Amino acid sequence: MFVIRNTFVAKPGCASKLATQLKEAVTAFQMPGARVMTDLTGDFNRVIMEHTAENLAEFEKRMQEVMSSPVYRERMAGYTDLWITGSREILRVA
């Protein structure tokens, strides 16, 4: 199993807006093990979205489905205006 963690540093005043938009997206797409978190101790305005995949093929298939979905485009419209930088980690659960 893998944990996929997308980390964003939101623009000042935009972390809660970004977290809300990400929560709506993971709910709409029923991503397994999904959760959205805000960081209390690290970089200011950090928002983390995690979900799981059984293997990398599942992750890749889900990414293709989500990225080609009109619903995704609608839910995520404008989200790039809310953050400064971001990164992705793919972690294998031991």
KENUPA-524218 format. One line per 8 residues: their letters; for each residue x, y, z of N, C-alpha, C, O. Coordinates in nm, 4 decimals, always signed. Layout:
<atoms>
A	X:Y:Z:X:Y:Z:X:Y:Z:X:Y:Z ~ ...
</atoms>
This chain:
<atoms>
MFVIRNTF	+0.0851:-0.1174:+0.0000:+0.0000:+0.0000:+0.0000:+0.0894:+0.1233:+0.0000:+0.2000:+0.1224:+0.0539 ~ +0.0388:+0.2286:-0.0614:+0.1110:+0.3550:-0.0696:+0.0253:+0.4672:-0.0120:-0.0973:+0.4657:-0.0226 ~ +0.0926:+0.5643:+0.0489:+0.0283:+0.6875:+0.0931:+0.0811:+0.7969:+0.0017:+0.2020:+0.8156:-0.0124 ~ -0.0117:+0.8686:-0.0598:+0.0244:+0.9808:-0.1467:-0.0059:+1.1078:-0.0698:-0.1194:+1.1315:-0.0283 ~ +0.0968:+1.1892:-0.0512:+0.0824:+1.3122:+0.0275:+0.1176:+1.4315:-0.0615:+0.2304:+1.4442:-0.1090 ~ +0.0192:+1.5180:-0.0829:+0.0394:+1.6436:-0.1563:+0.0421:+1.7561:-0.0545:-0.0524:+1.7737:+0.0224 ~ +0.1501:+1.8317:-0.0544:+0.1685:+1.9392:+0.0427:+0.1729:+2.0725:-0.0309:+0.2461:+2.0887:-0.1286 ~ +0.0942:+2.1667:+0.0170:+0.0880:+2.3002:-0.0419:+0.1209:+2.4042:+0.0642:+0.0825:+2.3890:+0.1802
VAKPGCAS	+0.1911:+2.5087:+0.0257:+0.2058:+2.6258:+0.1104:+0.1145:+2.7313:+0.0496:+0.1406:+2.7847:-0.0582 ~ +0.0063:+2.7596:+0.1221:-0.0954:+2.8520:+0.0715:-0.0495:+2.9965:+0.0864:+0.0345:+3.0289:+0.1702 ~ -0.1059:+3.0804:+0.0043:-0.0828:+3.2237:+0.0184:-0.1425:+3.2683:+0.1518:-0.2397:+3.2088:+0.1983 ~ -0.0856:+3.3726:+0.2144:-0.1415:+3.4204:+0.3409:-0.2915:+3.4487:+0.3276:-0.3355:+3.5149:+0.2337 ~ -0.3683:+3.3973:+0.4231:-0.5126:+3.4155:+0.4248:-0.5896:+3.3166:+0.3387:-0.7123:+3.3237:+0.3324 ~ -0.5204:+3.2243:+0.2721:-0.5875:+3.1319:+0.1799:-0.5850:+2.9863:+0.2248:-0.6420:+2.9014:+0.1563 ~ -0.5214:+2.9541:+0.3370:-0.5084:+2.8139:+0.3785:-0.6441:+2.7492:+0.4020:-0.6660:+2.6364:+0.3579 ~ -0.7349:+2.8164:+0.4695:-0.8652:+2.7554:+0.4969:-0.9466:+2.7394:+0.3681:-1.0190:+2.6410:+0.3530
KLATQLKE	-0.9356:+2.8340:+0.2763:-1.0047:+2.8221:+0.1475:-0.9507:+2.7021:+0.0693:-1.0276:+2.6254:+0.0113 ~ -0.8179:+2.6865:+0.0684:-0.7565:+2.5752:-0.0023:-0.7960:+2.4430:+0.0621:-0.8291:+2.3476:-0.0083 ~ -0.7930:+2.4360:+0.1944:-0.8311:+2.3132:+0.2651:-0.9756:+2.2753:+0.2325:-1.0050:+2.1581:+0.2090 ~ -1.0647:+2.3722:+0.2308:-1.2051:+2.3465:+0.1985:-1.2196:+2.2931:+0.0573:-1.2936:+2.1975:+0.0342 ~ -1.1500:+2.3536:-0.0370:-1.1589:+2.3102:-0.1768:-1.1031:+2.1681:-0.1926:-1.1603:+2.0873:-0.2658 ~ -0.9935:+2.1374:-0.1257:-0.9363:+2.0037:-0.1336:-1.0287:+1.9005:-0.0691:-1.0430:+1.7898:-0.1210 ~ -1.0916:+1.9354:+0.0434:-1.1861:+1.8427:+0.1079:-1.3031:+1.8116:+0.0155:-1.3463:+1.6967:+0.0065 ~ -1.3540:+1.9121:-0.0526:-1.4641:+1.8897:-0.1470:-1.4209:+1.7971:-0.2603:-1.4988:+1.7129:-0.3050
AVTAFQMP	-1.2971:+1.8125:-0.3068:-1.2476:+1.7285:-0.4164:-1.2313:+1.5833:-0.3720:-1.2740:+1.4929:-0.4438 ~ -1.1712:+1.5586:-0.2566:-1.1521:+1.4192:-0.2139:-1.2857:+1.3529:-0.1826:-1.3006:+1.2318:-0.1994 ~ -1.3828:+1.4316:-0.1372:-1.5168:+1.3772:-0.1131:-1.5837:+1.3426:-0.2454:-1.6437:+1.2359:-0.2582 ~ -1.5744:+1.4296:-0.3422:-1.6382:+1.4077:-0.4719:-1.5818:+1.2846:-0.5423:-1.6547:+1.2142:-0.6122 ~ -1.4537:+1.2586:-0.5243:-1.3896:+1.1484:-0.5944:-1.3705:+1.0252:-0.5078:-1.3087:+0.9278:-0.5508 ~ -1.4230:+1.0289:-0.3863:-1.4191:+0.9139:-0.2961:-1.2806:+0.8501:-0.2938:-1.2657:+0.7298:-0.3153 ~ -1.1809:+0.9319:-0.2677:-1.0439:+0.8834:-0.2649:-1.0214:+0.8034:-0.1362:-1.0487:+0.8535:-0.0271 ~ -0.9721:+0.6799:-0.1479:-0.9560:+0.5960:-0.0293:-0.8544:+0.6538:+0.0689:-0.7480:+0.7019:+0.0299
GARVMTDL	-0.8898:+0.6477:+0.1965:-0.8003:+0.6948:+0.3016:-0.7740:+0.8437:+0.2965:-0.6756:+0.8905:+0.3539 ~ -0.8592:+0.9193:+0.2294:-0.8328:+1.0618:+0.2090:-0.8551:+1.1436:+0.3352:-0.9476:+1.1201:+0.4129 ~ -0.7668:+1.2396:+0.3516:-0.7843:+1.3394:+0.4569:-0.7083:+1.4643:+0.4179:-0.6093:+1.4595:+0.3449 ~ -0.7574:+1.5767:+0.4687:-0.6947:+1.7060:+0.4461:-0.6591:+1.7620:+0.5823:-0.7412:+1.7627:+0.6740 ~ -0.5355:+1.8092:+0.5946:-0.4857:+1.8577:+0.7235:-0.4201:+1.9937:+0.7063:-0.3692:+2.0264:+0.5991 ~ -0.4217:+2.0717:+0.8123:-0.3462:+2.1967:+0.8155:-0.2381:+2.1819:+0.9229:-0.2606:+2.1224:+1.0283 ~ -0.1225:+2.2364:+0.8938:-0.0065:+2.2203:+0.9806:-0.0055:+2.3273:+1.0897:-0.0233:+2.4459:+1.0621 ~ +0.0150:+2.2843:+1.2112:+0.0190:+2.3769:+1.3245:+0.1610:+2.4158:+1.3634:+0.1800:+2.5118:+1.4381
TGDFNRVI	+0.2619:+2.3425:+1.3139:+0.3976:+2.3667:+1.3622:+0.5001:+2.3952:+1.2537:+0.6035:+2.4549:+1.2837 ~ +0.4771:+2.3561:+1.1315:+0.5754:+2.3713:+1.0247:+0.5639:+2.5060:+0.9569:+0.5379:+2.6082:+1.0204 ~ +0.5840:+2.5037:+0.8258:+0.5710:+2.6270:+0.7473:+0.4313:+2.6851:+0.7668:+0.3331:+2.6112:+0.7744 ~ +0.4232:+2.8153:+0.7748:+0.2931:+2.8796:+0.7865:+0.2087:+2.8487:+0.6626:+0.2605:+2.8351:+0.5518 ~ +0.0785:+2.8383:+0.6843:-0.0187:+2.8209:+0.5756:-0.0006:+2.6902:+0.4979:-0.0327:+2.6838:+0.3793 ~ +0.0503:+2.5865:+0.5641:+0.0715:+2.4580:+0.4962:-0.0547:+2.3727:+0.5041:-0.1125:+2.3549:+0.6113 ~ -0.0963:+2.3204:+0.3893:-0.2146:+2.2350:+0.3788:-0.1703:+2.1045:+0.3145:-0.1031:+2.1050:+0.2114 ~ -0.2084:+1.9922:+0.3757:-0.1670:+1.8603:+0.3284:-0.2899:+1.7783:+0.2927:-0.3857:+1.7715:+0.3697
MEHTAENL	-0.2865:+1.7159:+0.1755:-0.3923:+1.6249:+0.1330:-0.3287:+1.4877:+0.1155:-0.2324:+1.4726:+0.0402 ~ -0.3824:+1.3875:+0.1850:-0.3317:+1.2513:+0.1740:-0.4412:+1.1580:+0.1252:-0.5595:+1.1793:+0.1515 ~ -0.3997:+1.0548:+0.0541:-0.4897:+0.9445:+0.0208:-0.4045:+0.8217:-0.0016:-0.2819:+0.8312:-0.0054 ~ -0.4672:+0.7071:-0.0163:-0.3931:+0.5829:-0.0308:-0.4214:+0.5182:-0.1660:-0.5203:+0.5487:-0.2326 ~ -0.3314:+0.4281:-0.2041:-0.3479:+0.3455:-0.3230:-0.2814:+0.2116:-0.2940:-0.1779:+0.2053:-0.2276 ~ -0.3415:+0.1065:-0.3439:-0.2845:-0.0273:-0.3214:-0.1516:-0.0448:-0.3940:-0.0622:-0.1140:-0.3453 ~ -0.1390:+0.0185:-0.5109:-0.0144:+0.0086:-0.5878:-0.0028:+0.1322:-0.6768:-0.0958:+0.2122:-0.6861 ~ +0.1116:+0.1465:-0.7415:+0.1340:+0.2653:-0.8239:+0.0480:+0.2662:-0.9498:+0.0142:+0.3730:-1.0008
AEFEKRMQ	+0.0128:+0.1500:-0.9995:-0.0762:+0.1439:-1.1167:-0.2134:+0.2008:-1.0816:-0.2731:+0.2729:-1.1615 ~ -0.2636:+0.1683:-0.9616:-0.3923:+0.2240:-0.9165:-0.3840:+0.3752:-0.9046:-0.4751:+0.4465:-0.9466 ~ -0.2740:+0.4241:-0.8471:-0.2545:+0.5683:-0.8329:-0.2543:+0.6356:-0.9701:-0.3212:+0.7371:-0.9899 ~ -0.1792:+0.5794:-1.0646:-0.1709:+0.6383:-1.1975:-0.3072:+0.6366:-1.2680:-0.3455:+0.7352:-1.3310 ~ -0.3797:+0.5258:-1.2578:-0.5130:+0.5161:-1.3190:-0.6072:+0.6207:-1.2595:-0.6804:+0.6874:-1.3327 ~ -0.6054:+0.6350:-1.1268:-0.6921:+0.7326:-1.0607:-0.6559:+0.8744:-1.1033:-0.7446:+0.9570:-1.1247 ~ -0.5272:+0.9033:-1.1156:-0.4847:+1.0369:-1.1587:-0.5367:+1.0674:-1.2990:-0.5829:+1.1785:-1.3250 ~ -0.5295:+0.9705:-1.3887:-0.5782:+0.9912:-1.5251:-0.7286:+1.0161:-1.5260:-0.7770:+1.1036:-1.5977
EVMSSPVY	-0.8029:+0.9383:-1.4456:-0.9479:+0.9556:-1.4389:-0.9841:+1.0928:-1.3826:-1.0699:+1.1628:-1.4365 ~ -0.9181:+1.1296:-1.2746:-0.9490:+1.2564:-1.2084:-0.9135:+1.3743:-1.2985:-0.9934:+1.4665:-1.3147 ~ -0.7948:+1.3714:-1.3569:-0.7498:+1.4848:-1.4377:-0.8338:+1.5038:-1.5644:-0.8398:+1.6147:-1.6175 ~ -0.8978:+1.3991:-1.6130:-0.9806:+1.4117:-1.7332:-1.1281:+1.4386:-1.7006:-1.2109:+1.4503:-1.7909 ~ -1.1597:+1.4480:-1.5729:-1.2989:+1.4643:-1.5307:-1.3428:+1.6114:-1.5321:-1.2739:+1.6967:-1.4761 ~ -1.4563:+1.6414:-1.5952:-1.5101:+1.7779:-1.5893:-1.5491:+1.8172:-1.4463:-1.5417:+1.9346:-1.4098 ~ -1.5902:+1.7200:-1.3665:-1.6245:+1.7481:-1.2264:-1.5007:+1.7958:-1.1516:-1.5087:+1.8897:-1.0724 ~ -1.3859:+1.7319:-1.1759:-1.2606:+1.7730:-1.1131:-1.2267:+1.9163:-1.1507:-1.1922:+1.9979:-1.0653
RERMAGYT	-1.2370:+1.9454:-1.2787:-1.2061:+2.0819:-1.3238:-1.2958:+2.1843:-1.2548:-1.2503:+2.2921:-1.2166 ~ -1.4232:+2.1498:-1.2391:-1.5169:+2.2400:-1.1733:-1.4817:+2.2572:-1.0254:-1.4770:+2.3697:-0.9755 ~ -1.4572:+2.1467:-0.9554:-1.4272:+2.1523:-0.8110:-1.2953:+2.2230:-0.7820:-1.2813:+2.2904:-0.6799 ~ -1.1993:+2.2074:-0.8718:-1.0663:+2.2615:-0.8465:-1.0395:+2.3937:-0.9178:-0.9270:+2.4436:-0.9142 ~ -1.1400:+2.4508:-0.9820:-1.1218:+2.5779:-1.0521:-1.0669:+2.6834:-0.9563:-1.1222:+2.7068:-0.8489 ~ -0.9591:+2.7453:-0.9967:-0.9008:+2.8543:-0.9189:-0.8111:+2.8118:-0.8038:-0.7569:+2.8977:-0.7342 ~ -0.7937:+2.6815:-0.7814:-0.7157:+2.6407:-0.6648:-0.5685:+2.6800:-0.6774:-0.5020:+2.7007:-0.5759 ~ -0.5166:+2.6906:-0.7991:-0.3762:+2.7302:-0.8142:-0.3526:+2.8754:-0.7732:-0.2385:+2.9157:-0.7503
DLWITGSR	-0.4581:+2.9527:-0.7640:-0.4455:+3.0908:-0.7174:-0.4297:+3.0983:-0.5658:-0.3981:+3.2047:-0.5125 ~ -0.4512:+2.9869:-0.4955:-0.4520:+2.9864:-0.3492:-0.3192:+2.9449:-0.2867:-0.3024:+2.9584:-0.1655 ~ -0.2245:+2.8949:-0.3660:-0.1004:+2.8471:-0.3073:+0.0225:+2.9000:-0.3801:+0.0164:+2.9424:-0.4955 ~ +0.1348:+2.8959:-0.3075:+0.2614:+2.9483:-0.3592:+0.3469:+2.8353:-0.4178:+0.4028:+2.8477:-0.5267 ~ +0.3554:+2.7251:-0.3429:+0.4371:+2.6117:-0.3845:+0.3746:+2.4826:-0.3340:+0.2886:+2.4841:-0.2460 ~ +0.4183:+2.3722:-0.3901:+0.3647:+2.2441:-0.3473:+0.4601:+2.1317:-0.3839:+0.5531:+2.1491:-0.4627 ~ +0.4342:+2.0148:-0.3238:+0.5148:+1.8974:-0.3529:+0.4319:+1.7718:-0.3303:+0.3255:+1.7757:-0.2685 ~ +0.4830:+1.6601:-0.3818:+0.4140:+1.5318:-0.3632:+0.5145:+1.4297:-0.3123:+0.6281:+1.4226:-0.3592
EILRVA	+0.4699:+1.3510:-0.2154:+0.5463:+1.2374:-0.1668:+0.4629:+1.1116:-0.1905:+0.3412:+1.1133:-0.1719 ~ +0.5268:+1.0045:-0.2307:+0.4597:+0.8756:-0.2416:+0.5366:+0.7820:-0.1485:+0.6530:+0.7498:-0.1722 ~ +0.4693:+0.7396:-0.0434:+0.5326:+0.6624:+0.0621:+0.4802:+0.5198:+0.0635:+0.3594:+0.4976:+0.0551 ~ +0.5700:+0.4237:+0.0740:+0.5301:+0.2834:+0.0852:+0.5066:+0.2522:+0.2326:+0.5919:+0.2796:+0.3170 ~ +0.3903:+0.1945:+0.2629:+0.3589:+0.1566:+0.3992:+0.4324:+0.0263:+0.4295:+0.4163:-0.0730:+0.3587 ~ +0.5118:+0.0278:+0.5336:+0.5912:-0.0913:+0.5705:+0.5083:-0.1903:+0.6488:+0.5586:-0.2956:+0.6878
</atoms>
